[in-house]
Amino acid sequence: MPDTVPKKAIQKADVLIEAMGWIRRFRDSVTVIKLGGSLLDDAEALRHLLIDIVFMETVGMRPVVVHGGGKAVNQAMAAAGLEPRWVQGRRYTDDATLGIVEKVLGGELNEYIAGKIEEYGGRAMPLNTTGETNNNVLYGERITLDGENGEQLDLGHVGHVTRVDRDAIENLCFAGQVPVIPCLCESEEVVDGKRQLFNVNADTAAMAVAEALGAEKLVFLSDVNGVLLDKDDPGSRIGTLSPSKSKELIASGVIAGGMIPKVEACLQTLQNGVGKVHIVDGKLRHSLLLEIYTNHGVGTQIVNEPAA
């Protein structure tokens, strides 16, 4: 009897079998996904990423989204006739800028991402400070930066996360919803019936959430395909890095520039209890699924040293 089953159908079945082991392993585990940068301006890339997130929740993982939105904020500031100001690479956030950040990042973009997850078949909850209900889950305090002469540089309403409402996030995950968290935090202190709002770096906000939840994975969706041995050769991607190998590559200059603080932050996150950190090209179609549910992945995973 001739074989009438198309080869492509058999290949699809093989892919599902490969994914099954990873699906079973990561069922009920939390994965924090940081969305930001150019990905939020690329409708097609964002669509595939959000569909991946819906798939993850459908097969039993508990994805949590933390997002930035700097480009959208820049566009809104330009439309309002405001010129952005930067201090050591950080956005100086005065009252007018904070109003735009809250409206665009904490309101419009946050609601848009959650709405798209619902549109693609998932369930999501936007967690922000706008609208009638404040369901913020990040709390923090104002920060300053050290100047060249040791002086403190003011950043306006810029802060860092000191506390995460873990129970609120976990309750949503247990209920089958995807929490969608903007990189904004509020002060613990209430003054005149209000908490102060702070603009927060999206990477550090995602790290704080992952550490508070004891996440199995923290995924940084970037516009590069991981850590490269040669920054000009995408084919030189390093699949797996340990802390010792990471420090060796930093010392030798292979890891350089803006990748140094990102890798160092990943190592700190591992020390604080997160299982693995991944750096993945978010513009690669279905990169989240390929990284998590296949044997070889498509990015760089940074893991603790193997047990002796």
N, C-alpha and C positions, 0 to 999 in steps of 0.2 A: 504494500500500500504506500503510495508516494507521500512524502512529508508535505502537507499543505499548510503548515503553520509558518507564517512569515518570520523570517530571521529577526526582524525588528521587534516583533512581539516577544520572542524569546529573550532578546537583549533587555527589554523593559522588565520582564520577570526577574532576570538576573539582578538588575538594579534594585528592585524591590527587596529581594532576598538579602543583598548586601546592606540595604538600609535597615532591615528588620533588627539586626543585632544592636545597632546604634539606637534605634527607637526604643527598644526594650531597656537598654542601659540608661538612657537619659529620661525615661518616663518619670514624671513628677519632680524633675529637677528644674531649678531656676536658671534661666539664661538672660543676662542683661545685655541689651543691644543699644549701642550708641549710634544715633543717626545725626548727621550734620553735614555741614559744608556744601559742596556742589551737588551732593546726592539729592538734597531737598529741592534743587532747581531743575532736576532731570526727572520729568514726570514718568518716563518709561522705566528708568532704573528704580525709582521709588515704588512704582506699581509692583514690580517683580519682588522687591524686598518685602513689601507688606504682604504679598501673597505667601511668601516663604514663612513669614511670622504666623499667618493664619494656619498654615500647614503644621508648624511646630506645635501650636496650641491644640490642633485637632488630634494629633497623635500622642498627646499627653505631656508635652513639655510645658513649662510655665514661662513664656517670654515676657520680659518687662522692657519697654522702650523708654530711653532717655534721649531727648533731642535738643539740638541747638537751633540755629536759624539766623546766623549772622548776615548772610546776603540779603535775606528778606528784610531784616532790620535796616540795613544800609539803604535799600531801595525806599523804604518808608521814610527814613530820615531825609533822603534827597528830595522826595516829594514834598516834605514839610519845610524844605529850605534849611535843614540843619546839617552842619559839617561834622562828620565823626572825628573824634580826637582819640589818639592812642598813646598809652604810656607803657613802655616796654612790652609792646605787643598786646596789651589789654585795652579794651574799650573803656574810655573814661565815660562814666554814666552819671550825668547830671539829672535834674528833675525832668527836663523835657525828654531826654533820651530814655530814661526809665519808663516814662509813660508810653513811649513807642514800643519799647522792648516788651512791656507787659501786654499791650494790645496785640502786637504782631506775633511774638514768640509764645507768650503765655496764653493768648486767646485764639487768634485766627489759625495759626499754624498747628497748635496743639489740638484744636477741635477738628481741623482738616485731616490730620493723620489718623485720629481716632475714627472719624467718619469714614475714611477710606478702608480701614480695617473692617468695619462693619459692612461696607459695600461689597467687600471681597469674601464675605461669608463668615467672618469672625465676630467676636464681641469685644468691645474695647471701652475703657473709661478714661476720658481726659481728666488729668489731675492738675488743676491750676487755681489761680487766685481771682479769675475774672468771673463775671456773671453774678447771678443771685446767690449761688452756693460756692463758698470757698472750700475746696477739698484738697488744698496743698498738702504735700507730704514731706517737704524738705525744709529744714530750719537751719539757720546759720548766723553768722556775724560778719561785720564789715572787715575787710582786709586792706592793708597798705603794702607797698613794695619798698624794698631797700634801694635807695639811690646810690650813686657812685661814691659819695662821701659819707655814706652811712645814714643820710637823712631819710625820713619816711615820706614816700611819694603817695599822695592822695589819689584815689581812683574814683571818688564819688560813691555812688550806691553799688559798689561791687563787693561781693562777699564770698565766703566758702561754706560748705555744708558741715555742720557739726552734729546734726541729728537727723535721722530718717525715720519716718513713721512706718516702721516695719509691719506692724499689725495690719494697717490699712491696705498696704500693698499685697501682703500675703492673703488677706481675705478675698481680695479681688481675684488673685491667681487661683485660689481654691474654688472660686465660683465660676471658673472658666472664662474670665475676662482678662484682656491684655491691658495692664496699666500703661498709660502714656504720660510721661513726666517731662515738662519743660525745664530747662536749666535756670531756674529761678528758685530762690529760697526766701523765707521770711524770718524775721528776728523772733526769738523766744519772748522778748519783752514786748508788752503792749503799752503803747503811749497814746493817750487820748482816744482809747477804744480801737486803735489800729496797730498792726505790726508793720515794721519797716520791711520793704521789699528790696532784695539784692539780686543783681545780675551775677551769674555764676558761670565759670568756664565749663563747657559741656563735658569735656573729658573727665574733669575732677568730679563733676556731679554724678556721672555714670559710675565712676570708681566708688564713690561713697555709697551709692545704692547697692552695688554688687557686694561690697564688704558687709554692709548692714544685713543683707539677706543671706550671706554665706553662699553666694551663687556658685553653681557648678562651672559656669562660663561667663566671661565678659567679652563681648565681641565689639571691637572698634571697626566700624565700617569706614574705610578710607578710600582715597582715589589712587592708591598704589596697591599692588597685590601681595604686600607683606614686606618683610625685611630682606634686602637684597645684598648679595656679596658684591655686586657691581651695580651702583645706583642707576646706571645707564642701560642695564640689561635686565628686562623683566624676567628672562629665563633663568636668572641666577637666584631666584627666590629660595630662602631657607625654610624648609617645612616645619622644623621643630627647633626651638632654642631653650636651653636651660639657663639658670642664673649665671653659672660659671662661664658658659660659652658666650652669653650676652656681654658680660664684663670684659672678656677677652677680645671680642670684636669691637667694643667701644675703645678699649685701650690701643688697639692696632689701627684705629681710624676707619675700619670697614663700616661700622655704624657711626654715622656722623650727622652734623647739622640738627635739623628738627626732629630726626628720628631718635636722637639720644634721650631727650626728656620723655618721649613717649615710651621707649623701652624701659627706662628707669622707673617710670610710673607703673608700668606693667609688673615689674619685679616687686615693687612695694605692695601692689595689690595682691600678689601671690602670698607674700608674707602675712597679709592681713586676712587670709582665709579663703580667698577665691580659688577654685580648683584649677582653672586654665584661663589664659587670656589669648584672644585671637586678634590678629590684624589682617583684615580681608578687604579686597577690592569690591566695594559695594556696587560698582557699575557693571561687573560681570554678572550676567543673567543667572539668577538663582544661586548666587555665591554663598548665601547662608546655608542652604540645603546641602550644597556640595562640600562645604567646610565641615558641617556637623554630621552628615549622614553617609559620607563615603570614606573609604579606607585611607585615602591619600590626601584629601583636602585640597584647597586652592589658595590658602593664605599661609601665614606663619602662626603657629601656636607656641606660646611661651608657657613652659611647665616647670614645676619644681624638679630638683635633682632626683634621679631615680634612686630608689631605696638601695642601700648597700647590701 
